[in-house]
Amino acid sequence: MTETLFRTEPYARECTATVVSSGPEGVVLDRTVFYAQGGGQPGDTGWLRWAGARCP
């Protein structure tokens, strides 16, 4: 299960996380500061960065 840091640290802008799984549908992290879109509120946007690369 992904630890949802946005609930306990709402002003956090970054964190270190581990990829738990990945596939055509996307990437699952063990923790995140991203707020998922839903409930009528806009979702967050940002980057995943690793060893000299990044992905929106």
C-alpha positions as CSV (number, residue, x, y, z in Angstrom):
1,M,0.0,0.0,0.0
2,T,1.3,3.5,-0.8
3,E,1.9,5.8,2.1
4,T,0.0,9.0,1.3
5,L,2.2,11.7,2.7
6,F,-0.1,14.5,1.5
7,R,-2.4,13.5,4.4
8,T,0.2,13.8,7.2
9,E,2.6,16.4,5.6
10,P,0.3,18.6,3.4
11,Y,3.1,21.2,2.7
12,A,5.7,18.6,1.6
13,R,6.9,19.3,-2.0
14,E,9.1,16.2,-2.4
15,C,10.0,12.9,-0.9
16,T,12.2,9.8,-1.6
17,A,10.2,6.8,-2.7
18,T,10.7,3.3,-4.1
19,V,9.0,1.9,-7.2
20,V,6.9,-1.1,-6.0
21,S,5.6,-2.0,-9.5
22,S,5.3,-0.6,-13.0
23,G,3.5,-1.4,-16.2
24,P,1.5,0.1,-19.1
25,E,-1.0,1.6,-16.6
26,G,1.7,3.5,-14.7
27,V,4.0,3.4,-11.7
28,V,3.2,2.4,-8.1
29,L,5.3,4.0,-5.4
30,D,5.7,3.0,-1.7
31,R,5.0,6.7,-0.7
32,T,3.9,9.9,-2.4
33,V,3.2,13.6,-1.8
34,F,1.0,13.7,-5.0
35,Y,-2.7,14.2,-4.3
36,A,-4.7,12.0,-6.7
37,Q,-7.4,13.7,-8.7
38,G,-10.9,13.0,-7.4
39,G,-13.6,14.3,-5.2
40,G,-14.0,17.5,-7.2
41,Q,-10.5,18.7,-6.3
42,P,-7.7,19.2,-8.9
43,G,-4.9,16.6,-8.8
44,D,-1.2,17.5,-8.4
45,T,1.3,17.4,-11.2
46,G,5.0,17.0,-10.9
47,W,8.0,14.9,-11.8
48,L,9.5,11.5,-10.9
49,R,13.3,11.8,-10.9
50,W,16.0,9.1,-10.8
51,A,19.7,8.8,-11.6
52,G,19.9,11.6,-14.1
53,A,16.5,11.2,-15.7
54,R,13.0,12.4,-15.0
55,C,9.4,11.7,-16.2
56,P,6.3,14.0,-15.8
